């Protein structure tokens, strides 16, 4: 049971860290798919 809880915590921590890292680097889909001819609101 401890291993399952530890794996869930690890998945949550990795997900939050990946989300924060990608936002800081600028890899959001709106930034990648927009250009001067496309305006995303």
N, C-alpha and C positions, 0 to 999 in steps of 0.2 A: 504494500500500500504506500509506503514511503517513496518508493521509486516512481510510482505513478504521479503522486503529488509533486515530486521534484521535477519530473519531466514537464508537467503542466506549467509549473512556475518558470522553467527554463524557456518554454515556448513563448510564454507571455513576455518575458524579459527580452528575448531575441526579437520578437515582433515590435515591441515598443522602441528598442534600440535601432532597428532597421528603419522604422518610420521616421524617427528623429534624424538619423543620418541622411536618409534620402531627401528629407526636406531641407537640410542644411546644404547639401551639395547641389540641389536644384533639379532633381530628377523627377519632378511631378509630371503627370501626363499632359496637363495643360501647358506647361512650359515647353515640353518636347514637341507637341503637336501644333503649336501656334506659330504663325509667321506674321510678316507684315500684312499679308493679304487676308489673314484670318483673325477675327476678334472673338475671343471667348470671354463671356461675362460670368 
